[in-house]
Amino acid sequence: MSKDKFNKIARRVIKLLSISAFFYTVSVLMSSNSYAGTAVGVGGSTLGYQVALSQSLSENVNLKLSYNTASQSFDGETDGVNYDYDFEFESTSLLIDWHVFGGGFRLTTGALINDNEIFAQSDISGLTLEVGDTVFTSAEVGRLEGDISFDSYAPYLGLGWGRSITDGFSFVFDLGVVFQGEPTVNLQTVGGTLSDNSLLLDEVEREEQELQDDANDFDVYPVVSLGLFYSF
């Protein structure tokens, strides 16, 4: 395991443990109240598979901690270059559910520790590859590799139906958006005979901007979620 990957995993573990400790403290402080309740849940959403823990703060307000993860691969084309994309979803959210009218309907707000990333690698099966405004041979370019990352902390705003804390099992449904900011795109050429050539590097910068323009569509990310909770 590389040092960068180890450090990244360590940061995620520290963040998750810190939030879990905060959540546990809140649950202990709330445990003496008559309305106190705790629920665990699983589900799926456009952020990935989900495990969650919900703790009541008052009769109509709950605090919810969720961990989301998934991966997905697909092919796409940007500015004439075919890419293999790998979406790596990973986030930890701390949200507040407010049951405005005392029923199932609620408003939800909070934030995510956002480690969502997109990795891109160009298809090198062809004899030539147009990078920016110039055509190169595949041998000259090698392959293009890029990564797209977002803000580490992303606000969330949404609404939903269903109570996570009730008697026994319950279903919940959520609609919302994550404001994960303008993405950061890094693109480089790897393994080509001209990988250090200034002309190719200039064209790679143009290609990087094309990827940036496409990635900007993900600055506001829609969330659709369905979950199953059990209260105890």
SVG drawing of the C-alpha trace seen along z (x, -y; Angstrom):
<svg xmlns="http://www.w3.org/2000/svg" viewBox="-48 -25 58 29">
<polyline fill="none" stroke="black" stroke-width="0.4" points="0.0,0.0 1.4,-3.4 2.0,-6.1 -0.6,-8.4 -3.3,-5.7 -2.5,-4.8 -2.7,-8.5 -6.0,-8.9 -7.5,-5.8 -6.1,-7.0 -7.8,-10.4 -11.1,-8.8 -10.9,-6.5 -10.1,-9.5 -13.0,-11.5 -15.4,-8.6 -14.2,-7.9 -14.5,-11.6 -18.1,-11.8 -19.0,-8.5 -17.7,-9.7 -19.7,-12.9 -22.8,-10.9 -22.3,-8.5 -22.0,-11.5 -25.3,-13.0 -27.0,-9.6 -25.8,-9.3 -27.0,-12.8 -30.4,-12.2 -31.0,-8.7 -32.7,-10.1 -35.4,-11.9 -38.8,-10.2 -38.8,-10.8 -35.2,-9.3 -34.8,-6.6 -32.2,-5.1 -32.4,-3.3 -30.1,-1.5 -30.7,-1.3 -29.5,-0.2 -30.4,-1.5 -29.3,-2.6 -29.0,-5.9 -27.3,-7.8 -24.5,-8.2 -24.1,-4.4 -25.0,-1.7 -25.7,-3.1 -25.5,-2.1 -27.0,-4.6 -27.6,-5.4 -30.3,-7.7 -30.8,-9.3 -33.7,-11.5 -32.9,-14.9 -36.5,-15.9 -39.9,-14.5 -39.7,-15.7 -36.0,-16.2 -33.5,-13.4 -29.7,-13.3 -28.6,-10.8 -25.1,-9.5 -24.7,-7.7 -21.8,-6.0 -22.2,-5.7 -20.0,-3.8 -20.2,-2.3 -18.2,-2.1 -19.4,-2.2 -17.6,-2.0 -18.7,-3.2 -17.4,-4.4 -17.7,-8.0 -16.4,-10.5 -15.0,-14.0 -13.8,-16.1 -13.2,-13.1 -11.3,-11.1 -12.9,-7.9 -12.4,-7.3 -13.0,-4.5 -14.5,-6.2 -14.5,-4.7 -16.8,-6.4 -15.7,-5.8 -18.4,-7.0 -17.4,-7.3 -18.9,-9.8 -20.0,-10.2 -22.9,-12.4 -24.2,-14.0 -27.8,-15.2 -30.7,-16.6 -34.2,-15.4 -37.0,-17.9 -40.5,-16.5 -42.1,-19.9 -45.7,-18.9 -45.1,-16.0 -45.9,-13.3 -43.8,-11.5 -42.9,-14.5 -39.6,-16.1 -36.9,-18.6 -33.3,-17.5 -30.1,-19.5 -26.5,-18.8 -23.1,-18.1 -21.0,-15.3 -17.4,-14.5 -17.0,-14.0 -14.4,-11.6 -16.2,-11.0 -13.8,-10.7 -13.9,-10.0 -11.0,-8.3 -10.6,-8.5 -8.3,-6.6 -8.2,-7.0 -8.9,-4.1 -5.6,-3.3 -7.0,-0.7 -6.8,-3.1 -3.7,-4.0 -4.2,-7.7 -5.6,-10.0 -6.7,-13.6 -5.5,-15.4 -6.7,-19.0 -6.5,-20.2 -3.7,-18.0 -3.6,-14.3 -0.9,-12.1 -0.2,-8.4 -1.1,-6.2 2.6,-5.4 3.4,-9.1 0.6,-9.8 0.7,-6.5 -2.5,-6.9 -4.3,-9.8 -5.0,-9.3 -7.0,-11.7 -8.8,-12.1 -11.6,-14.4 -12.2,-15.3 -14.6,-17.6 -14.8,-19.7 -14.0,-17.7 -17.0,-19.1 -20.3,-19.3 -23.6,-20.8 -26.8,-18.8 -30.4,-20.0 -33.4,-17.8 -36.8,-16.6 -38.2,-13.1 -41.0,-10.9 -41.0,-8.4 -39.7,-8.3 -36.4,-6.5 -37.3,-6.2 -40.6,-4.6 -41.8,-1.2 -39.9,1.6 -39.2,1.4 -39.8,-1.6 -39.2,-2.7 -37.8,-6.1 -37.5,-8.0 -35.4,-11.0 -34.8,-13.6 -32.1,-16.1 -29.0,-17.7 -25.3,-17.7 -23.4,-21.0 -20.0,-19.5 -18.4,-22.5 -16.5,-22.9 -14.5,-19.8 -10.7,-19.7 -9.5,-17.9 -5.9,-16.6 -5.0,-15.0 -1.6,-13.6 -0.1,-11.6 1.6,-8.3 3.9,-5.9 4.2,-7.8 7.3,-8.6 6.3,-12.3 5.0,-12.3 7.5,-15.1 7.1,-17.0 5.9,-20.6 3.5,-20.5 1.7,-17.4 1.7,-18.8 0.0,-22.0 -2.6,-19.9 -3.2,-17.8 -3.9,-21.1 -6.6,-21.8 -8.0,-18.3 -8.0,-18.8 -10.2,-21.9 -12.6,-19.9 -12.9,-17.4 -13.3,-20.2 -16.2,-21.6 -17.9,-18.2 -17.2,-17.6 -18.7,-21.0 -22.1,-19.3 -21.5,-17.4 -21.1,-20.5 -24.7,-20.0 -25.3,-16.3 -28.9,-14.9 -29.6,-12.4 -32.5,-9.9 -32.5,-7.5 -34.5,-4.6 -33.8,-3.0 -35.0,-0.5 -34.6,-1.3 -35.1,0.6 -35.7,-1.2 -34.7,0.1"/>
</svg>
